[in-house]
């Protein structure tokens, strides 16, 4: 038996497979054309369904982010723009704001207390950033290189979970010149006590020590997370070359952690410039304005002298200073670059 194709060629077919071959030859073109029609139909329908699904997802997504947007607008955006407006006015709460233009800024330039508070704040920032970053880095490296205990890591993070007011009160009691446990230990060791919060030379270093103790665990956790990204083979190669732990820390760990350290320094600077609660609880800006940081001066102007216009001007100046310092730090530290790449 033979099957004649359209191009006049004959194909022999065995008797046993003749019927099946004829059916297959007849059904194959129709199946291919049906498959092409189905693919074309599905190809035209899929984009339509995808666009419809995206149109339905957009209102739902907006509904989900609405609470966060509303909270940001009410508690952040509106107070910020309101504060910028008040910085150009004379506002004392009981009377409506009066537009004064740049009068508050001219007063700010000649305000000796403001510049003194800015200097005190800068001194506090330098101590907090230098010692805080160093202590956090060493703590994170020790935890990473010597132990895997989650309990110990939790203990290191514990001070961060305590509120600033409680931390300030505890340290105020411990540093008390008469009843404090640290003062008692100093008397046994040196024979005399130190007025940590009552001396102009010790007030800011004591406040910086409290801040370092309070935030050390949080920054150490950030650095510890950065250490997890460093491949162990780098340290193995260092050991093969005969490098000690100190040398690997200086030449491997610190350079590879540059993006994380830049972020930690920026966060420390911002947090230190905004210090207020531990100063309010311990020294209230004393003695003799020795610890009168900028936030403390703004608080006094606003809530004790009720000069909210001038307080808003100082707040705007602090906000501008923080933006400038942050961008300068990120640029100098090359925070977007890593030696791991």
N, C-alpha and C positions, 0 to 999 in steps of 0.2 A: 504493500500500500504506500502511496506517495501523497505528499501534501504540496500543493502548488502555491507559492507565495506570490505577492503582487509584482515582483520583478521577474516573473516567469522562470524562476529556478525551482527545481524539484528537490524535495527533501525526503529521503526514505524514512519510513516509520515502521517499526517492528509491529507485528500483530498484537503482541501482548500489551504494548503501550500505546496503541493507536488511539483509542478513545480518550485516554487521559491527556495525551499530547494535544489532541485537537481541542479539548476543553481549555487547557492551559493557554494555548496559542490564541484562542478566541477571547479569553477573560483578561489576559494581561493588559491590552491597550485600554480596556474600559476601567480597570483598577487604577492604572497610572493616571488617567484623566480625572477620575473621581478624587484621587489623592491630591492632584494639583488644585482642583476646585476647592477642596476642603482647606488646603494650606492658604489659598488666596483669601478664602472667607475668614479664616482665623487670623491671618495677617492684617486684614482690614479691621477686624473687631477688637483686637487686643489693645491698640492705642486708644480707641474710644473708651474702653473700660478703664484703662489706666488714668486717663484725664478725668473721668468721672469720679474715680476713687480719690484722686488728689483734690478735686473740688469739694468732696465731702470731708476729707481729712483736715482741710484748712480751718473751717469754723471750730472743729473739735480741738485742734492744736491751740487756736487763739483762746478758747475757753480755759484750757489747762494753764496757760501762762498768765491769764488775766489777774489772778490773785497776786502773783509776784510783781507784775507791772504796776498794779494799783498800790501795793505796799511801797515799791520804790518811788512812785510819784508822790505819795502822801508823806512819807517819812524821810526821803532823801532829796528828791528833785525840788519840791516846793520849798522846804526850808533853806536849801542852797540858794535858790533864786531870791527868796525873801531876804536872806542875809546879805546878798550882794546889793539889793536895793536899799536896805537899812544902812549899809556902810556909807551911803551918800546922803544920809539924813541926820537930823537931830531928833532922837526918839528917847523919851523918858517914861514910857509905859502909860502914864496917866494922861498924856497929851498925844494927839495924832502926830505922826512923823512929819517933819518939816524938811524939805529939800535944801541941802546946804552945799551941794556940789563936792568939791575937793577939799572942803574945810577940815574934815576929819583926817584926811591924809596929810595935810600940812601940819596939823597938830601932832600926828604920829611921828613925823620926821624930827620934830623938836622935843619929843617926849623922852626924857632921860630914863624914866622908870621902864619904859618899853624896851629900850636898848639894853638896859641892865638885865631885864628878864630874858631877853633873847640871848645874851651872853651866858647867863646861868643855865638856860635850856641847852645851849650848844655844849657847855661843859658836861652836863648830864648825858647828852647824846653820845659824846666821844667816849666817856667811860662805859656806858651801857653797851655800845656797839663793839668796842674793842674787847672788853672782857667777856661780854655775852657770846660773841661769835667764837672766841677762842675756847671758852669753857664748853660750849655746845659741840664744837668740832671734836675736841678731845674726848668728850663723853661718848659721842656717837661712834668714833673710831674704836674706843675701848670696848664698847658693847658689841660692835661688829666683829672685832678680831679675837675677842677672848671668851665670849659667852653667847649662848643661845637661849638663855632663860627669859621667858616671857614675864615672869614675876619681877625680875630685876628691871626690865624695860618699863613695866608698869609703875614701879616705885620711882623711877627717874621722871616719868610723866606726871606724877602725883601733884607736885606744886602748881603745875599749870591749871589743874582742875579746881584749885582753891581760888575764891574771889580775891580781888585786889585789896579790898577793905580788910578782910580777915587776915590776909598775909601781912598787911601793914600793921595791924593791931598786934599780931603775934611777935613780929620783929621789934615793935616798939616796947613790948614787955621784956623781951630777951635782952635788949640793949639799954634798958633803964639803968641810970647811973647808981641806983640804990638797991634795987631788988632784982635786976636782970641777971640771968644765969651766965651770960657772956661777960657782964661786968664783974661778977664774982670770980670767974675764972681769970680775968685779967688782973684782978687784985692779988690773987695767989701767985701769978706769974711775974708781974711787974711791980706790984706794991701800990699802984694807984689806978684809978678808974679813968675812963674817957667819956666825955660828953658827946656822944655820937650825934644826937639831934640838937644839942644846945650849943654847939661850937660851929662857928662859921666855916672853919676849914674841914670839918668832918661831916657836915650836913649832906652835901651833894654826894660825896663818895658812899655814905651810908645808904642813901636813897638808891643810888646806882646798884649797890650790892643786893638790895631787896629786889630790884627789877631783874637783875641777872638771875637770881635764885628762882624768881617766879616764872620766867619765860624760858629758862634753860632747857627744860624737858621738851617743850614744844619744838624749839629750833633743833634740838638734838634729834628728834624724831624725823624732821624734814631731811636733815643731813644723812641720817641712817637710811632713809629711803633712797637717797642718791647713791650711797655706798653699795646698795644692792644692785645697781646697774653696772658697776665696774666688773668686768669679767675676772674670775679667779686666775685665769692663765697669766694675766699681767703680773700679779704678785708672785706666781710660780716662776716666771721668767726673771723677776727681780731677785728671788732667792738663788736661782741658778747663777746669776751674775755676782753673788756674794753680798748683796745689799742688806743692810740691817733694817729693823722695823722703823727706826727713826728716818733713815734715808728713803725708804719706800714711802713713808708718810709725807716727806717734803717734796720728793721728786715724782711720785706717782699719784698719791691720794689727793693732795691739794690741787694740782693742775687739772685732774680729771673731774673734780667737784666744782670747777669754776662757775657753771651756770647755777648750781644749787646754792653755793655760797653767795653769789650775787643776789639771788632772791632773798636769802636769809638776812643779808645786810640791809637790803631795802626795807624789809618788814621790820627789822629792828630799829632802823632810823625813824620810820613812820610812827611806830609805837612809842619810841622814846620822846619824840617831839610832842606827843599828845599826853604825856604823863600829867596826871592831876590827882587821882584818888589817893595814892600813897603819900603824896605831899600834903594833901588836905588832912589826912588822918594823923600823920606824924608831926609835921613841923608847922603847917599852915603858912608856909612861906618864910618862916623865921629861921634863925634869929637875925634880926636887922636886915630882912630881905635877902639873906644869904641863899635861901632855897626858893625864892619867889620866881618860879618858872613861868613861862609865857601863858600857859593855860590857867595858872592860878591868878595871874594879873587880869586876864580876860574875865574870869569868874567874878573877881572883886568889882570890876567896872560894871558888869552887867547886873549882878544880883545883890550887891551891897550899895553901890552908888546909883544903880538903875540907869546908867548911861548905855543903853543898848545900841545906839548908833555907833558910838566910838568902839564898843566891844565888837560889833560886827566888822568894823574896819580892821581891827587887829586880827580877827579870825580870817578875814580875806587875805591879809598879808601873810599869815601863817600858811594858809592853803596854797598861795602862790609859791611860797618858799619851798614847801614840800614837793610840789610838782617839779620845780627846777632841780632840787637836790636829787629826786628820784630819777629823772631822765639823765642827769649827769652821771649818776652811779651806774645806770644800765649801760650807758655809752662807754664809760671808761672800763667797766668790768667785762665788756663783750659778752653779755649774758646770753645772747642767742647763738654763741659758738661753743663747741665742746671738742676736746682733744680725742674723744672716743670716735668721732666721725672720720 
